């Protein structure tokens, strides 16, 4: 249906001037959503290009140091228990538990070292390219939404005078029917 009429009968218009517009609530909302997706995709791309912050690397480094300290402590505890076990002071079950704890703590060291190395290397080129492609796609979707919105507007095809406006705001208009204005 017609959402607005921007001219009056007898008014002079130039080519491209807005004559009327169909209701655009859905198209306006789609454009706003597309613009928000462009902003989000741009932020994701910039974050990929920038890479991890120094604070993230420092945090990962601290986590690696803490896990390394736990692993050393577990290994020392295991060695002490093995000495006591040879003298019969502890059960083999306690030694097994200490061995498993030391192994788990060493695995945590390996994981935290890999996480730190990954942060220090920065963002992979493939991830940057993917983020950039998503940004470009978001821009294309935004442009398509803007074009859909523009299709809801009726513009003067050439300079002239509006002789008659056969429709009022709120009436249904079929593009294949009578012209919007004469």
C-alpha positions in Angstrom: 0.0 0.0 0.0 1.0 3.6 -0.4 2.9 4.9 2.5 3.6 8.5 1.4 2.9 10.9 -1.4 5.6 13.5 -1.7 4.1 15.8 -4.3 0.8 17.7 -5.0 -1.2 18.0 -8.1 0.1 20.9 -10.2 3.6 20.7 -8.7 6.7 20.9 -10.9 9.1 18.0 -10.5 12.6 17.2 -11.9 13.7 13.8 -13.2 14.4 11.6 -10.2 12.3 13.5 -7.7 10.4 11.4 -5.2 6.7 11.2 -6.1 5.5 8.6 -3.7 6.6 5.7 -1.7 5.0 2.3 -0.8 5.1 1.2 2.8 8.7 0.3 3.7 8.6 -1.0 7.3 10.0 -4.4 6.4 12.6 -3.1 4.0 13.7 -0.4 6.5 14.1 -3.1 9.2 16.0 -5.4 6.8 18.3 -2.5 5.9 18.9 -1.7 9.6 19.7 -5.4 10.3 22.0 -5.5 7.3 23.9 -2.4 8.5 24.3 -3.9 12.0 25.7 -7.1 10.4 28.2 -5.0 8.4 29.3 -3.3 11.6 29.7 -6.7 13.4 31.5 -8.3 10.4 33.9 -5.2 10.2 34.7 -5.5 13.9 35.4 -9.3 13.6 37.6 -8.6 10.6 39.5 -5.8 12.5 39.9 -8.1 15.5 41.4 -10.8 13.2 43.8 -8.4 11.6 44.9 -6.9 14.9 45.4 -10.3 16.6 45.4 -11.0 20.3 46.0 -8.2 22.8 49.0 -8.1 25.0 46.9 -8.9 28.0 45.7 -12.1 26.4 49.3 -13.2 25.8 50.3 -12.2 29.3 47.4 -14.2 30.7 48.3 -17.3 28.7 51.9 -16.9 29.8 50.8 -16.8 33.4 48.6 -19.8 32.9 51.5 -21.7 31.4 53.8 -20.8 34.3 51.2 -21.9 36.8 50.6 -25.2 35.0 54.3 -25.8 34.8 54.7 -25.2 38.6 51.8 -27.7 39.3 53.5 -30.3 37.0 56.8 -29.9 38.7 55.2 -30.2 42.1 53.3 -33.4 41.0 56.5 -34.9 39.6 58.4 -34.2 42.8 55.5 -35.7 44.9 55.6 -38.8 42.6 59.4 -39.2 43.1 59.1 -39.0 46.9 56.2 -41.5 46.9 58.3 -43.9 44.8 61.1 -43.8 47.3 58.8 -44.4 50.2 57.0 -47.2 48.3 60.3 -49.1 47.8 60.6 -49.1 51.6 57.0 -50.3 51.9 55.7 -47.0 53.4 52.9 -46.5 50.8 50.6 -48.7 48.7 51.1 -49.1 45.0 47.6 -47.6 44.6 48.9 -44.3 46.0 51.9 -44.3 43.7 49.5 -44.9 40.7 47.4 -42.0 41.7 50.4 -39.7 42.0 51.7 -41.0 38.6 48.3 -40.2 37.0 48.2 -36.7 38.6 51.7 -36.0 37.4 50.8 -37.1 33.9 47.6 -35.0 33.9 49.5 -31.9 35.1 52.1 -32.4 32.3 49.3 -32.6 29.8 48.0 -29.3 31.1 51.4 -27.8 30.6 51.5 -29.0 27.0 48.0 -27.5 26.4 48.8 -24.2 28.0 52.1 -24.0 26.1 50.3 -24.7 22.8 47.7 -22.0 23.7 50.4 -19.5 24.4 52.3 -20.3 21.2 49.0 -19.9 19.2 48.4 -16.5 20.7 52.0 -15.3 20.1 51.8 -16.4 16.4 48.7 -14.3 15.9 45.7 -14.8 13.7 46.1 -17.2 10.9 46.0 -15.7 7.4 43.0 -18.0 6.5 41.0 -16.6 9.5 41.8 -13.1 8.4 40.7 -13.9 4.8 37.5 -15.5 6.1 36.6 -12.5 8.3 37.3 -10.2 5.4 35.1 -12.3 3.1 32.3 -12.2 5.7 32.6 -8.4 5.8 32.4 -8.1 2.1 29.3 -10.4 2.0 27.7 -8.3 4.8 28.2 -5.2 2.7 26.7 -6.9 -0.4 23.6 -7.9 1.7 23.3 -4.3 3.0 23.5 -3.0 -0.6 20.8 -5.5 -1.6 18.6 -4.4 1.3 19.1 -0.7 0.3 18.2 -1.5 -3.3 15.0 -3.3 -2.1 14.1 -0.2 -0.1 14.7 2.0 -3.1 12.5 -0.1 -5.3 9.6 0.9 -3.0 10.0 4.5 -4.0 8.3 6.0 -7.1 10.4 8.7 -8.8 9.7 11.0 -11.7 11.1 9.6 -14.9 11.6 13.1 -16.4 11.1 16.7 -15.7 7.4 17.7 -15.7 4.3 18.8 -13.9 2.1 16.5 -11.7 -1.3 16.7 -13.4 -3.2 14.1 -11.3 -2.6 11.8 -8.3 -5.1 9.0 -8.6 -4.1 7.3 -5.3 -4.2 8.4 -1.7 -2.0 7.3 1.2 -3.1 3.9 2.5 -4.5 2.7 -0.8 -3.2 -0.4 -2.5 -1.1 0.2 -5.6 -0.2 -2.5 -8.2 2.8 -1.5 -10.3 1.1 -3.2 -13.3 -2.0 -1.0 -12.9 -2.6 2.7 -13.4 0.4 5.0 -13.1 1.1 6.5 -9.7 0.8 10.0 -11.1 0.0 11.7 -14.4 
